[in-house]
Amino acid sequence: MSNGDLLKAAEDASYDLLITTDQNLRYQQNLTGRTLAILVLPTTRWPVIKQHVTEIAEAVGSIQAGQFRELTLAPSN
């Protein structure tokens, strides 16, 4: 499924949020007028994501309909 088709299908199914690691999505798709919130993570690496679960959960909890947000995850020690 192409990104455009995926976004449309998610909105048609009344999803509220799409979480992706596609950092080019905003340049490949017209996001104007979308009702779906889109959260972009900077990596697909589970060890990195796992270290930032709290930060990701806060972003999920605060993102609004139609909003596009890219997270930058600070390196952990």
N, CA, C and O atoms as a Tripos MOL2 file, in Angstrom:
@<TRIPOS>MOLECULE
protein
  308   307    77     0     0
PROTEIN
NO_CHARGES

@<TRIPOS>ATOM
      1 N           0.8480   -1.1680    0.0000 N.3       1 MET1
      2 CA          0.0000    0.0000    0.0000 C.3       1 MET1
      3 C           0.8990    1.2380    0.0000 C.2       1 MET1
      4 O           1.8510    1.3070    0.7770 O.2       1 MET1
      5 N           0.6140    2.1900   -0.8390 N.am      2 SER2
      6 CA          1.4010    3.4230   -0.8710 C.3       2 SER2
      7 C           1.0790    4.2810    0.3510 C.2       2 SER2
      8 O           0.0560    4.0810    1.0060 O.2       2 SER2
      9 N           1.9520    5.2300    0.6520 N.am      3 ASN3
     10 CA          1.7240    6.1190    1.8030 C.3       3 ASN3
     11 C           0.3980    6.8540    1.6950 C.2       3 ASN3
     12 O          -0.3400    6.9530    2.6750 O.2       3 ASN3
     13 N           0.0880    7.3760    0.4990 N.am      4 GLY4
     14 CA         -1.1700    8.0930    0.3170 C.3       4 GLY4
     15 C          -2.3730    7.2090    0.5810 C.2       4 GLY4
     16 O          -3.3320    7.6290    1.2280 O.2       4 GLY4
     17 N          -2.3210    5.9760    0.0760 N.am      5 ASP5
     18 CA         -3.4120    5.0260    0.3070 C.3       5 ASP5
     19 C          -3.5130    4.6420    1.7810 C.2       5 ASP5
     20 O          -4.6120    4.4910    2.3150 O.2       5 ASP5
     21 N          -2.3650    4.4860    2.4330 N.am      6 LEU6
     22 CA         -2.3510    4.1470    3.8550 C.3       6 LEU6
     23 C          -2.9690    5.2670    4.6920 C.2       6 LEU6
     24 O          -3.7730    4.9990    5.5850 O.2       6 LEU6
     25 N          -2.6050    6.5010    4.4130 N.am      7 LEU7
     26 CA         -3.1780    7.6270    5.1500 C.3       7 LEU7
     27 C          -4.6880    7.7140    4.9540 C.2       7 LEU7
     28 O          -5.4310    7.9370    5.9100 O.2       7 LEU7
     29 N          -5.1390    7.5390    3.7150 N.am      8 LYS8
     30 CA         -6.5710    7.5890    3.4360 C.3       8 LYS8
     31 C          -7.3110    6.4480    4.1310 C.2       8 LYS8
     32 O          -8.3760    6.6640    4.7110 O.2       8 LYS8
     33 N          -6.7580    5.2410    4.0770 N.am      9 ALA9
     34 CA         -7.3910    4.0830    4.7210 C.3       9 ALA9
     35 C          -7.4700    4.2760    6.2360 C.2       9 ALA9
     36 O          -8.4790    3.9330    6.8520 O.2       9 ALA9
     37 N          -6.4180    4.8190    6.8340 N.am     10 ALA10
     38 CA         -6.4240    5.0560    8.2800 C.3      10 ALA10
     39 C          -7.4830    6.0850    8.6540 C.2      10 ALA10
     40 O          -8.1850    5.9180    9.6510 O.2      10 ALA10
     41 N          -7.6020    7.1450    7.8640 N.am     11 GLU11
     42 CA         -8.6270    8.1550    8.1350 C.3      11 GLU11
     43 C         -10.0240    7.5870    7.8980 C.2      11 GLU11
     44 O         -10.9340    7.8490    8.6840 O.2      11 GLU11
     45 N         -10.2070    6.8180    6.8350 N.am     12 ASP12
     46 CA        -11.5120    6.2140    6.5440 C.3      12 ASP12
     47 C         -11.9400    5.2570    7.6480 C.2      12 ASP12
     48 O         -13.1320    5.1070    7.9170 O.2      12 ASP12
     49 N         -10.9620    4.6040    8.2930 N.am     13 ALA13
     50 CA        -11.2560    3.6690    9.3820 C.3      13 ALA13
     51 C         -11.3460    4.3810   10.7330 C.2      13 ALA13
     52 O         -11.4840    3.7380   11.7730 O.2      13 ALA13
     53 N         -11.2650    5.7150   10.7070 N.am     14 SER14
     54 CA        -11.3860    6.5530   11.9060 C.3      14 SER14
     55 C         -10.2550    6.3560   12.9130 C.2      14 SER14
     56 O         -10.4590    6.4940   14.1190 O.2      14 SER14
     57 N          -9.0740    6.0350   12.4170 N.am     15 TYR15
     58 CA         -7.9200    6.0050   13.3090 C.3      15 TYR15
     59 C          -7.5820    7.4430   13.6950 C.2      15 TYR15
     60 O          -7.8090    8.3790   12.9290 O.2      15 TYR15
     61 N          -7.0380    7.5950   14.8890 N.am     16 ASP16
     62 CA         -6.6780    8.9160   15.3910 C.3      16 ASP16
     63 C          -5.2120    9.2600   15.1310 C.2      16 ASP16
     64 O          -4.8610   10.4290   14.9740 O.2      16 ASP16
     65 N          -4.3620    8.2350   15.0850 N.am     17 LEU17
     66 CA         -2.9200    8.4630   15.0650 C.3      17 LEU17
     67 C          -2.2120    7.4230   14.2150 C.2      17 LEU17
     68 O          -2.5330    6.2360   14.2650 O.2      17 LEU17
     69 N          -1.2470    7.8870   13.4380 N.am     18 LEU18
     70 CA         -0.3340    7.0110   12.7070 C.3      18 LEU18
     71 C           1.0560    7.2650   13.2520 C.2      18 LEU18
     72 O           1.5260    8.4030   13.2590 O.2      18 LEU18
     73 N           1.7200    6.2080   13.7090 N.am     19 ILE19
     74 CA          3.1080    6.3020   14.1490 C.3      19 ILE19
     75 C           3.9570    5.6450   13.0740 C.2      19 ILE19
     76 O           3.7080    4.5040   12.6850 O.2      19 ILE19
     77 N           4.9580    6.3680   12.5970 N.am     20 THR20
     78 CA          5.7870    5.8830   11.5080 C.3      20 THR20
     79 C           7.2360    6.2710   11.7490 C.2      20 THR20
     80 O           7.5330    7.1090   12.6010 O.2      20 THR20
     81 N           8.1260    5.6590   10.9970 N.am     21 THR21
     82 CA          9.5290    6.0750   11.0060 C.3      21 THR21
     83 C           9.9200    6.6630    9.6530 C.2      21 THR21
     84 O          11.0970    6.9160    9.3990 O.2      21 THR21
     85 N           8.9370    6.8800    8.7930 N.am     22 ASP22
     86 CA          9.1860    7.4490    7.4620 C.3      22 ASP22
     87 C           9.4140    8.9470    7.5870 C.2      22 ASP22
     88 O           8.4610    9.7260    7.6230 O.2      22 ASP22
     89 N          10.6680    9.3450    7.6520 N.am     23 GLN23
     90 CA         11.0060   10.7480    7.8650 C.3      23 GLN23
     91 C          10.7960   11.6100    6.6240 C.2      23 GLN23
     92 O          10.9260   12.8320    6.6970 O.2      23 GLN23
     93 N          10.4770   11.0050    5.5040 N.am     24 ASN24
     94 CA         10.2040   11.7540    4.2740 C.3      24 ASN24
     95 C           8.7120   11.9270    4.0130 C.2      24 ASN24
     96 O           8.3300   12.5600    3.0280 O.2      24 ASN24
     97 N           7.8740   11.3830    4.8660 N.am     25 LEU25
     98 CA          6.4270   11.4100    4.6500 C.3      25 LEU25
     99 C           5.9030   12.8150    4.4030 C.2      25 LEU25
    100 O           5.0880   13.0240    3.5050 O.2      25 LEU25
    101 N           6.3580   13.7700    5.1840 N.am     26 ARG26
    102 CA          5.8480   15.1480    5.0450 C.3      26 ARG26
    103 C           6.2200   15.7550    3.6960 C.2      26 ARG26
    104 O           5.5470   16.6730    3.2260 O.2      26 ARG26
    105 N           7.2770   15.2570    3.0720 N.am     27 TYR27
    106 CA          7.6980   15.7840    1.7730 C.3      27 TYR27
    107 C           7.0680   15.0180    0.6110 C.2      27 TYR27
    108 O           7.0120   15.5180   -0.5120 O.2      27 TYR27
    109 N           6.5940   13.8010    0.8860 N.am     28 GLN28
    110 CA          6.0290   12.9560   -0.1570 C.3      28 GLN28
    111 C           4.5080   13.0600   -0.2490 C.2      28 GLN28
    112 O           3.9200   12.7050   -1.2710 O.2      28 GLN28
    113 N           3.8760   13.5420    0.8090 N.am     29 GLN29
    114 CA          2.4170   13.5940    0.8700 C.3      29 GLN29
    115 C           1.9440   14.9920    1.2320 C.2      29 GLN29
    116 O           2.6120   15.7210    1.9650 O.2      29 GLN29
    117 N           0.7940   15.3480    0.7120 N.am     30 ASN30
    118 CA          0.1540   16.5930    1.1170 C.3      30 ASN30
    119 C          -0.6040   16.3050    2.4100 C.2      30 ASN30
    120 O          -1.6020   15.5850    2.4040 O.2      30 ASN30
    121 N          -0.1360   16.8590    3.4970 N.am     31 LEU31
    122 CA         -0.7450   16.5880    4.8020 C.3      31 LEU31
    123 C          -1.7610   17.6500    5.2040 C.2      31 LEU31
    124 O          -2.3560   17.5560    6.2780 O.2      31 LEU31
    125 N          -1.9650   18.6430    4.3740 N.am     32 THR32
    126 CA         -2.9300   19.6960    4.6500 C.3      32 THR32
    127 C          -4.3310   19.1110    4.7200 C.2      32 THR32
    128 O          -4.7440   18.3570    3.8380 O.2      32 THR32
    129 N          -5.0550   19.4590    5.7640 N.am     33 GLY33
    130 CA         -6.4430   19.0210    5.9000 C.3      33 GLY33
    131 C          -6.6180   17.6130    6.4330 C.2      33 GLY33
    132 O          -7.7450   17.1220    6.4990 O.2      33 GLY33
    133 N          -5.5500   16.9560    6.8100 N.am     34 ARG34
    134 CA         -5.6510   15.6000    7.3660 C.3      34 ARG34
    135 C          -6.2870   15.6550    8.7480 C.2      34 ARG34
    136 O          -6.0230   16.5710    9.5270 O.2      34 ARG34
    137 N          -7.1230   14.6740    9.0460 N.am     35 THR35
    138 CA         -7.6990   14.5570   10.3810 C.3      35 THR35
    139 C          -6.8640   13.6250   11.2490 C.2      35 THR35
    140 O          -6.9970   13.6190   12.4730 O.2      35 THR35
    141 N          -6.0330   12.8660   10.6300 N.am     36 LEU36
    142 CA         -5.1800   11.8980   11.3040 C.3      36 LEU36
    143 C          -3.9470   12.6010   11.8660 C.2      36 LEU36
    144 O          -3.2970   13.3680   11.1560 O.2      36 LEU36
    145 N          -3.6210   12.3490   13.1210 N.am     37 ALA37
    146 CA         -2.3780   12.8420   13.7050 C.3      37 ALA37
    147 C          -1.2590   11.9040   13.2550 C.2      37 ALA37
    148 O          -1.4520   10.6910   13.1710 O.2      37 ALA37
    149 N          -0.0920   12.4720   12.9690 N.am     38 ILE38
    150 CA          1.0370   11.6760   12.5060 C.3      38 ILE38
    151 C           2.2350   11.9640   13.3930 C.2      38 ILE38
    152 O           2.6430   13.1130   13.5580 O.2      38 ILE38
    153 N           2.7910   10.9030   13.9620 N.am     39 LEU39
    154 CA          3.9640   10.9950   14.8230 C.3      39 LEU39
    155 C           5.1000   10.2260   14.1580 C.2      39 LEU39
    156 O           4.9660    9.0350   13.8740 O.2      39 LEU39
    157 N           6.2130   10.9050   13.9100 N.am     40 VAL40
    158 CA          7.3560   10.2850   13.2440 C.3      40 VAL40
    159 C           8.4520   10.0220   14.2800 C.2      40 VAL40
    160 O           8.9090   10.9370   14.9640 O.2      40 VAL40
    161 N           8.8590    8.7660   14.3800 N.am     41 LEU41
    162 CA          9.9740    8.3900   15.2320 C.3      41 LEU41
    163 C          11.2420    8.3880   14.3840 C.2      41 LEU41
    164 O          11.1830    8.0640   13.1980 O.2      41 LEU41
    165 N          12.3870    8.7450   14.9680 N.am     42 PRO42
    166 CA         13.6020    8.8700   14.1760 C.3      42 PRO42
    167 C          14.3260    7.5530   13.8950 C.2      42 PRO42
    168 O          15.3450    7.5520   13.2050 O.2      42 PRO42
    169 N          13.8310    6.4570   14.4040 N.am     43 THR43
    170 CA         14.5190    5.1810   14.2460 C.3      43 THR43
    171 C          13.5420    4.0210   14.2940 C.2      43 THR43
    172 O          12.4440    4.1380   14.8370 O.2      43 THR43
    173 N          13.9560    2.8990   13.7170 N.am     44 THR44
    174 CA         13.1910    1.6500   13.8290 C.3      44 THR44
    175 C          13.8410    0.7220   14.8400 C.2      44 THR44
    176 O          13.3320   -0.3680   15.0990 O.2      44 THR44
    177 N          14.9470    1.1380   15.4060 N.am     45 ARG45
    178 CA         15.7080    0.2710   16.3230 C.3      45 ARG45
    179 C          15.0190    0.1650   17.6740 C.2      45 ARG45
    180 O          14.9170    1.1440   18.4120 O.2      45 ARG45
    181 N          14.5430   -1.0490   17.9900 N.am     46 TRP46
    182 CA         13.8120   -1.2850   19.2240 C.3      46 TRP46
    183 C          14.6120   -0.8860   20.4720 C.2      46 TRP46
    184 O          14.0280   -0.2690   21.3630 O.2      46 TRP46
    185 N          15.9020   -1.1950   20.5930 N.am     47 PRO47
    186 CA         16.6230   -0.7820   21.8100 C.3      47 PRO47
    187 C          16.5610    0.7280   22.0500 C.2      47 PRO47
    188 O          16.4750    1.1630   23.1980 O.2      47 PRO47
    189 N          16.6020    1.5230   20.9930 N.am     48 VAL48
    190 CA         16.5150    2.9810   21.1350 C.3      48 VAL48
    191 C          15.0900    3.3800   21.5170 C.2      48 VAL48
    192 O          14.8860    4.1790   22.4310 O.2      48 VAL48
    193 N          14.1190    2.8250   20.8190 N.am     49 ILE49
    194 CA         12.7140    3.1460   21.1140 C.3      49 ILE49
    195 C          12.3780    2.7660   22.5530 C.2      49 ILE49
    196 O          11.7270    3.5330   23.2620 O.2      49 ILE49
    197 N          12.8160    1.5990   22.9810 N.am     50 LYS50
    198 CA         12.5310    1.1160   24.3350 C.3      50 LYS50
    199 C          13.0680    2.0690   25.4010 C.2      50 LYS50
    200 O          12.4460    2.2360   26.4500 O.2      50 LYS50
    201 N          14.2140    2.6930   25.1440 N.am     51 GLN51
    202 CA         14.7940    3.6380   26.1080 C.3      51 GLN51
    203 C          13.9820    4.9240   26.2190 C.2      51 GLN51
    204 O          14.1390    5.6750   27.1820 O.2      51 GLN51
    205 N          13.1140    5.1830   25.2400 N.am     52 HIS52
    206 CA         12.3710    6.4440   25.1930 C.3      52 HIS52
    207 C          10.8540    6.2350   25.2340 C.2      52 HIS52
    208 O          10.0960    7.0750   24.7490 O.2      52 HIS52
    209 N          10.4250    5.1330   25.8040 N.am     53 VAL53
    210 CA          8.9910    4.8120   25.8430 C.3      53 VAL53
    211 C           8.1900    5.9120   26.5210 C.2      53 VAL53
    212 O           7.1090    6.2620   26.0470 O.2      53 VAL53
    213 N           8.6880    6.4600   27.6080 N.am     54 THR54
    214 CA          7.9550    7.5080   28.3280 C.3      54 THR54
    215 C           7.7790    8.7440   27.4540 C.2      54 THR54
    216 O           6.6880    9.3090   27.3910 O.2      54 THR54
    217 N           8.8460    9.1660   26.7810 N.am     55 GLU55
    218 CA          8.7890   10.3380   25.9090 C.3      55 GLU55
    219 C           7.8280   10.1010   24.7330 C.2      55 GLU55
    220 O           7.0700   10.9940   24.3530 O.2      55 GLU55
    221 N           7.8680    8.9080   24.1710 N.am     56 ILE56
    222 CA          6.9750    8.5660   23.0590 C.3      56 ILE56
    223 C           5.5250    8.5400   23.5420 C.2      56 ILE56
    224 O           4.6360    9.0560   22.8650 O.2      56 ILE56
    225 N           5.2870    7.9450   24.7010 N.am     57 ALA57
    226 CA          3.9300    7.8830   25.2570 C.3      57 ALA57
    227 C           3.3860    9.2890   25.5300 C.2      57 ALA57
    228 O           2.2040    9.5460   25.3040 O.2      57 ALA57
    229 N           4.2310   10.1920   26.0090 N.am     58 GLU58
    230 CA          3.7960   11.5750   26.2360 C.3      58 GLU58
    231 C           3.4150   12.2490   24.9200 C.2      58 GLU58
    232 O           2.4340   12.9910   24.8610 O.2      58 GLU58
    233 N           4.1860   11.9950   23.8700 N.am     59 ALA59
    234 CA          3.8670   12.5660   22.5560 C.3      59 ALA59
    235 C           2.5540   11.9990   22.0390 C.2      59 ALA59
    236 O           1.7360   12.7360   21.4870 O.2      59 ALA59
    237 N           2.3420   10.7040   22.2120 N.am     60 VAL60
    238 CA          1.0910   10.0750   21.7850 C.3      60 VAL60
    239 C          -0.0870   10.6810   22.5440 C.2      60 VAL60
    240 O          -1.1450   10.9260   21.9650 O.2      60 VAL60
    241 N           0.0980   10.9190   23.8310 N.am     61 GLY61
    242 CA         -0.9740   11.4570   24.6530 C.3      61 GLY61
    243 C          -1.3060   12.9150   24.3970 C.2      61 GLY61
    244 O          -2.4000   13.3710   24.7290 O.2      61 GLY61
    245 N          -0.3690   13.6500   23.8090 N.am     62 SER62
    246 CA         -0.5900   15.0850   23.6400 C.3      62 SER62
    247 C          -0.8230   15.5290   22.1940 C.2      62 SER62
    248 O          -1.2540   16.6590   21.9630 O.2      62 SER62
    249 N          -0.5510   14.6740   21.2350 N.am     63 ILE63
    250 CA         -0.7150   15.0680   19.8350 C.3      63 ILE63
    251 C          -2.1930   15.2500   19.5110 C.2      63 ILE63
    252 O          -3.0430   14.4940   19.9810 O.2      63 ILE63
    253 N          -2.4810   16.2540   18.7080 N.am     64 GLN64
    254 CA         -3.8700   16.5910   18.3670 C.3      64 GLN64
    255 C          -4.2100   16.1260   16.9540 C.2      64 GLN64
    256 O          -3.3250   15.9220   16.1240 O.2      64 GLN64
    257 N          -5.4940   15.9630   16.7000 N.am     65 ALA65
    258 CA         -5.9750   15.5550   15.3760 C.3      65 ALA65
    259 C          -5.4160   16.4800   14.3080 C.2      65 ALA65
    260 O          -5.4540   17.7020   14.4570 O.2      65 ALA65
    261 N          -4.8970   15.9040   13.2340 N.am     66 GLY66
    262 CA         -4.3740   16.6770   12.1270 C.3      66 GLY66
    263 C          -2.9650   17.1930   12.3180 C.2      66 GLY66
    264 O          -2.3930   17.7820   11.4010 O.2      66 GLY66
    265 N          -2.3950   16.9830   13.4910 N.am     67 GLN67
    266 CA         -1.0680   17.4950   13.7830 C.3      67 GLN67
    267 C           0.0120   16.5340   13.2670 C.2      67 GLN67
    268 O          -0.1780   15.3180   13.2730 O.2      67 GLN67
    269 N           1.1260   17.0840   12.8290 N.am     68 PHE68
    270 CA          2.2950   16.3230   12.4040 C.3      68 PHE68
    271 C           3.4200   16.6510   13.3600 C.2      68 PHE68
    272 O           3.7280   17.8220   13.5840 O.2      68 PHE68
    273 N           4.0410   15.6160   13.9300 N.am     69 ARG69
    274 CA          5.1370   15.8510   14.8650 C.3      69 ARG69
    275 C           6.2490   14.8460   14.6200 C.2      69 ARG69
    276 O           5.9990   13.6500   14.4640 O.2      69 ARG69
    277 N           7.4840   15.3460   14.5890 N.am     70 GLU70
    278 CA          8.6650   14.4840   14.4840 C.3      70 GLU70
    279 C           9.3950   14.5240   15.8160 C.2      70 GLU70
    280 O           9.7390   15.5960   16.3130 O.2      70 GLU70
    281 N           9.6280   13.3610   16.3860 N.am     71 LEU71
    282 CA         10.3770   13.3040   17.6380 C.3      71 LEU71
    283 C          11.8720   13.2180   17.3560 C.2      71 LEU71
    284 O          12.3000   12.5940   16.3850 O.2      71 LEU71
    285 N          12.6380   13.8400   18.1980 N.am     72 THR72
    286 CA         14.0860   13.6330   18.2260 C.3      72 THR72
    287 C          14.3760   13.0370   19.5980 C.2      72 THR72
    288 O          14.0430   13.6260   20.6250 O.2      72 THR72
    289 N          14.9880   11.8840   19.6030 N.am     73 LEU73
    290 CA         15.2430   11.1820   20.8550 C.3      73 LEU73
    291 C          16.6880   11.4050   21.2650 C.2      73 LEU73
    292 O          17.6170   11.0370   20.5460 O.2      73 LEU73
    293 N          16.8610   12.0110   22.4290 N.am     74 ALA74
    294 CA         18.2110   12.2860   22.9350 C.3      74 ALA74
    295 C          18.8960   10.9660   23.2770 C.2      74 ALA74
    296 O          18.2510   10.0430   23.7740 O.2      74 ALA74
    297 N          20.1910   10.8730   23.0160 N.am     75 PRO75
    298 CA         20.9210    9.6670   23.3650 C.3      75 PRO75
    299 C          20.8690    9.4120   24.8730 C.2      75 PRO75
    300 O          20.9530   10.3400   25.6770 O.2      75 PRO75
    301 N          20.7300    8.1500   25.2320 N.am     76 SER76
    302 CA         20.7170    7.7620   26.6390 C.3      76 SER76
    303 C          22.0870    7.2600   27.0440 C.2      76 SER76
    304 O          22.8370    6.7280   26.2260 O.2      76 SER76
    305 N          22.4030    7.4360   28.3060 N.am     77 ASN77
    306 CA         23.6940    6.9460   28.8220 C.3      77 ASN77
    307 C          23.5770    5.5220   29.2690 C.2      77 ASN77
    308 O          24.5570    4.9380   29.7310 O.2      77 ASN77
@<TRIPOS>BOND
     1     1     2 1
     2     2     3 1
     3     3     4 2
     4     3     5 am
     5     5     6 1
     6     6     7 1
     7     7     8 2
     8     7     9 am
     9     9    10 1
    10    10    11 1
    11    11    12 2
    12    11    13 am
    13    13    14 1
    14    14    15 1
    15    15    16 2
    16    15    17 am
    17    17    18 1
    18    18    19 1
    19    19    20 2
    20    19    21 am
    21    21    22 1
    22    22    23 1
    23    23    24 2
    24    23    25 am
    25    25    26 1
    26    26    27 1
    27    27    28 2
    28    27    29 am
    29    29    30 1
    30    30    31 1
    31    31    32 2
    32    31    33 am
    33    33    34 1
    34    34    35 1
    35    35    36 2
    36    35    37 am
    37    37    38 1
    38    38    39 1
    39    39    40 2
    40    39    41 am
    41    41    42 1
    42    42    43 1
    43    43    44 2
    44    43    45 am
    45    45    46 1
    46    46    47 1
    47    47    48 2
    48    47    49 am
    49    49    50 1
    50    50    51 1
    51    51    52 2
    52    51    53 am
    53    53    54 1
    54    54    55 1
    55    55    56 2
    56    55    57 am
    57    57    58 1
    58    58    59 1
    59    59    60 2
    60    59    61 am
    61    61    62 1
    62    62    63 1
    63    63    64 2
    64    63    65 am
    65    65    66 1
    66    66    67 1
    67    67    68 2
    68    67    69 am
    69    69    70 1
    70    70    71 1
    71    71    72 2
    72    71    73 am
    73    73    74 1
    74    74    75 1
    75    75    76 2
    76    75    77 am
    77    77    78 1
    78    78    79 1
    79    79    80 2
    80    79    81 am
    81    81    82 1
    82    82    83 1
    83    83    84 2
    84    83    85 am
    85    85    86 1
    86    86    87 1
    87    87    88 2
    88    87    89 am
    89    89    90 1
    90    90    91 1
    91    91    92 2
    92    91    93 am
    93    93    94 1
    94    94    95 1
    95    95    96 2
    96    95    97 am
    97    97    98 1
    98    98    99 1
    99    99   100 2
   100    99   101 am
   101   101   102 1
   102   102   103 1
   103   103   104 2
   104   103   105 am
   105   105   106 1
   106   106   107 1
   107   107   108 2
   108   107   109 am
   109   109   110 1
   110   110   111 1
   111   111   112 2
   112   111   113 am
   113   113   114 1
   114   114   115 1
   115   115   116 2
   116   115   117 am
   117   117   118 1
   118   118   119 1
   119   119   120 2
   120   119   121 am
   121   121   122 1
   122   122   123 1
   123   123   124 2
   124   123   125 am
   125   125   126 1
   126   126   127 1
   127   127   128 2
   128   127   129 am
   129   129   130 1
   130   130   131 1
   131   131   132 2
   132   131   133 am
   133   133   134 1
   134   134   135 1
   135   135   136 2
   136   135   137 am
   137   137   138 1
   138   138   139 1
   139   139   140 2
   140   139   141 am
   141   141   142 1
   142   142   143 1
   143   143   144 2
   144   143   145 am
   145   145   146 1
   146   146   147 1
   147   147   148 2
   148   147   149 am
   149   149   150 1
   150   150   151 1
   151   151   152 2
   152   151   153 am
   153   153   154 1
   154   154   155 1
   155   155   156 2
   156   155   157 am
   157   157   158 1
   158   158   159 1
   159   159   160 2
   160   159   161 am
   161   161   162 1
   162   162   163 1
   163   163   164 2
   164   163   165 am
   165   165   166 1
   166   166   167 1
   167   167   168 2
   168   167   169 am
   169   169   170 1
   170   170   171 1
   171   171   172 2
   172   171   173 am
   173   173   174 1
   174   174   175 1
   175   175   176 2
   176   175   177 am
   177   177   178 1
   178   178   179 1
   179   179   180 2
   180   179   181 am
   181   181   182 1
   182   182   183 1
   183   183   184 2
   184   183   185 am
   185   185   186 1
   186   186   187 1
   187   187   188 2
   188   187   189 am
   189   189   190 1
   190   190   191 1
   191   191   192 2
   192   191   193 am
   193   193   194 1
   194   194   195 1
   195   195   196 2
   196   195   197 am
   197   197   198 1
   198   198   199 1
   199   199   200 2
   200   199   201 am
   201   201   202 1
   202   202   203 1
   203   203   204 2
   204   203   205 am
   205   205   206 1
   206   206   207 1
   207   207   208 2
   208   207   209 am
   209   209   210 1
   210   210   211 1
   211   211   212 2
   212   211   213 am
   213   213   214 1
   214   214   215 1
   215   215   216 2
   216   215   217 am
   217   217   218 1
   218   218   219 1
   219   219   220 2
   220   219   221 am
   221   221   222 1
   222   222   223 1
   223   223   224 2
   224   223   225 am
   225   225   226 1
   226   226   227 1
   227   227   228 2
   228   227   229 am
   229   229   230 1
   230   230   231 1
   231   231   232 2
   232   231   233 am
   233   233   234 1
   234   234   235 1
   235   235   236 2
   236   235   237 am
   237   237   238 1
   238   238   239 1
   239   239   240 2
   240   239   241 am
   241   241   242 1
   242   242   243 1
   243   243   244 2
   244   243   245 am
   245   245   246 1
   246   246   247 1
   247   247   248 2
   248   247   249 am
   249   249   250 1
   250   250   251 1
   251   251   252 2
   252   251   253 am
   253   253   254 1
   254   254   255 1
   255   255   256 2
   256   255   257 am
   257   257   258 1
   258   258   259 1
   259   259   260 2
   260   259   261 am
   261   261   262 1
   262   262   263 1
   263   263   264 2
   264   263   265 am
   265   265   266 1
   266   266   267 1
   267   267   268 2
   268   267   269 am
   269   269   270 1
   270   270   271 1
   271   271   272 2
   272   271   273 am
   273   273   274 1
   274   274   275 1
   275   275   276 2
   276   275   277 am
   277   277   278 1
   278   278   279 1
   279   279   280 2
   280   279   281 am
   281   281   282 1
   282   282   283 1
   283   283   284 2
   284   283   285 am
   285   285   286 1
   286   286   287 1
   287   287   288 2
   288   287   289 am
   289   289   290 1
   290   290   291 1
   291   291   292 2
   292   291   293 am
   293   293   294 1
   294   294   295 1
   295   295   296 2
   296   295   297 am
   297   297   298 1
   298   298   299 1
   299   299   300 2
   300   299   301 am
   301   301   302 1
   302   302   303 1
   303   303   304 2
   304   303   305 am
   305   305   306 1
   306   306   307 1
   307   307   308 2
@<TRIPOS>SUBSTRUCTURE
     1 MET1         2 RESIDUE 1 A MET
     2 SER2         6 RESIDUE 1 A SER
     3 ASN3        10 RESIDUE 1 A ASN
     4 GLY4        14 RESIDUE 1 A GLY
     5 ASP5        18 RESIDUE 1 A ASP
     6 LEU6        22 RESIDUE 1 A LEU
     7 LEU7        26 RESIDUE 1 A LEU
     8 LYS8        30 RESIDUE 1 A LYS
     9 ALA9        34 RESIDUE 1 A ALA
    10 ALA10       38 RESIDUE 1 A ALA
    11 GLU11       42 RESIDUE 1 A GLU
    12 ASP12       46 RESIDUE 1 A ASP
    13 ALA13       50 RESIDUE 1 A ALA
    14 SER14       54 RESIDUE 1 A SER
    15 TYR15       58 RESIDUE 1 A TYR
    16 ASP16       62 RESIDUE 1 A ASP
    17 LEU17       66 RESIDUE 1 A LEU
    18 LEU18       70 RESIDUE 1 A LEU
    19 ILE19       74 RESIDUE 1 A ILE
    20 THR20       78 RESIDUE 1 A THR
    21 THR21       82 RESIDUE 1 A THR
    22 ASP22       86 RESIDUE 1 A ASP
    23 GLN23       90 RESIDUE 1 A GLN
    24 ASN24       94 RESIDUE 1 A ASN
    25 LEU25       98 RESIDUE 1 A LEU
    26 ARG26      102 RESIDUE 1 A ARG
    27 TYR27      106 RESIDUE 1 A TYR
    28 GLN28      110 RESIDUE 1 A GLN
    29 GLN29      114 RESIDUE 1 A GLN
    30 ASN30      118 RESIDUE 1 A ASN
    31 LEU31      122 RESIDUE 1 A LEU
    32 THR32      126 RESIDUE 1 A THR
    33 GLY33      130 RESIDUE 1 A GLY
    34 ARG34      134 RESIDUE 1 A ARG
    35 THR35      138 RESIDUE 1 A THR
    36 LEU36      142 RESIDUE 1 A LEU
    37 ALA37      146 RESIDUE 1 A ALA
    38 ILE38      150 RESIDUE 1 A ILE
    39 LEU39      154 RESIDUE 1 A LEU
    40 VAL40      158 RESIDUE 1 A VAL
    41 LEU41      162 RESIDUE 1 A LEU
    42 PRO42      166 RESIDUE 1 A PRO
    43 THR43      170 RESIDUE 1 A THR
    44 THR44      174 RESIDUE 1 A THR
    45 ARG45      178 RESIDUE 1 A ARG
    46 TRP46      182 RESIDUE 1 A TRP
    47 PRO47      186 RESIDUE 1 A PRO
    48 VAL48      190 RESIDUE 1 A VAL
    49 ILE49      194 RESIDUE 1 A ILE
    50 LYS50      198 RESIDUE 1 A LYS
    51 GLN51      202 RESIDUE 1 A GLN
    52 HIS52      206 RESIDUE 1 A HIS
    53 VAL53      210 RESIDUE 1 A VAL
    54 THR54      214 RESIDUE 1 A THR
    55 GLU55      218 RESIDUE 1 A GLU
    56 ILE56      222 RESIDUE 1 A ILE
    57 ALA57      226 RESIDUE 1 A ALA
    58 GLU58      230 RESIDUE 1 A GLU
    59 ALA59      234 RESIDUE 1 A ALA
    60 VAL60      238 RESIDUE 1 A VAL
    61 GLY61      242 RESIDUE 1 A GLY
    62 SER62      246 RESIDUE 1 A SER
    63 ILE63      250 RESIDUE 1 A ILE
    64 GLN64      254 RESIDUE 1 A GLN
    65 ALA65      258 RESIDUE 1 A ALA
    66 GLY66      262 RESIDUE 1 A GLY
    67 GLN67      266 RESIDUE 1 A GLN
    68 PHE68      270 RESIDUE 1 A PHE
    69 ARG69      274 RESIDUE 1 A ARG
    70 GLU70      278 RESIDUE 1 A GLU
    71 LEU71      282 RESIDUE 1 A LEU
    72 THR72      286 RESIDUE 1 A THR
    73 LEU73      290 RESIDUE 1 A LEU
    74 ALA74      294 RESIDUE 1 A ALA
    75 PRO75      298 RESIDUE 1 A PRO
    76 SER76      302 RESIDUE 1 A SER
    77 ASN77      306 RESIDUE 1 A ASN
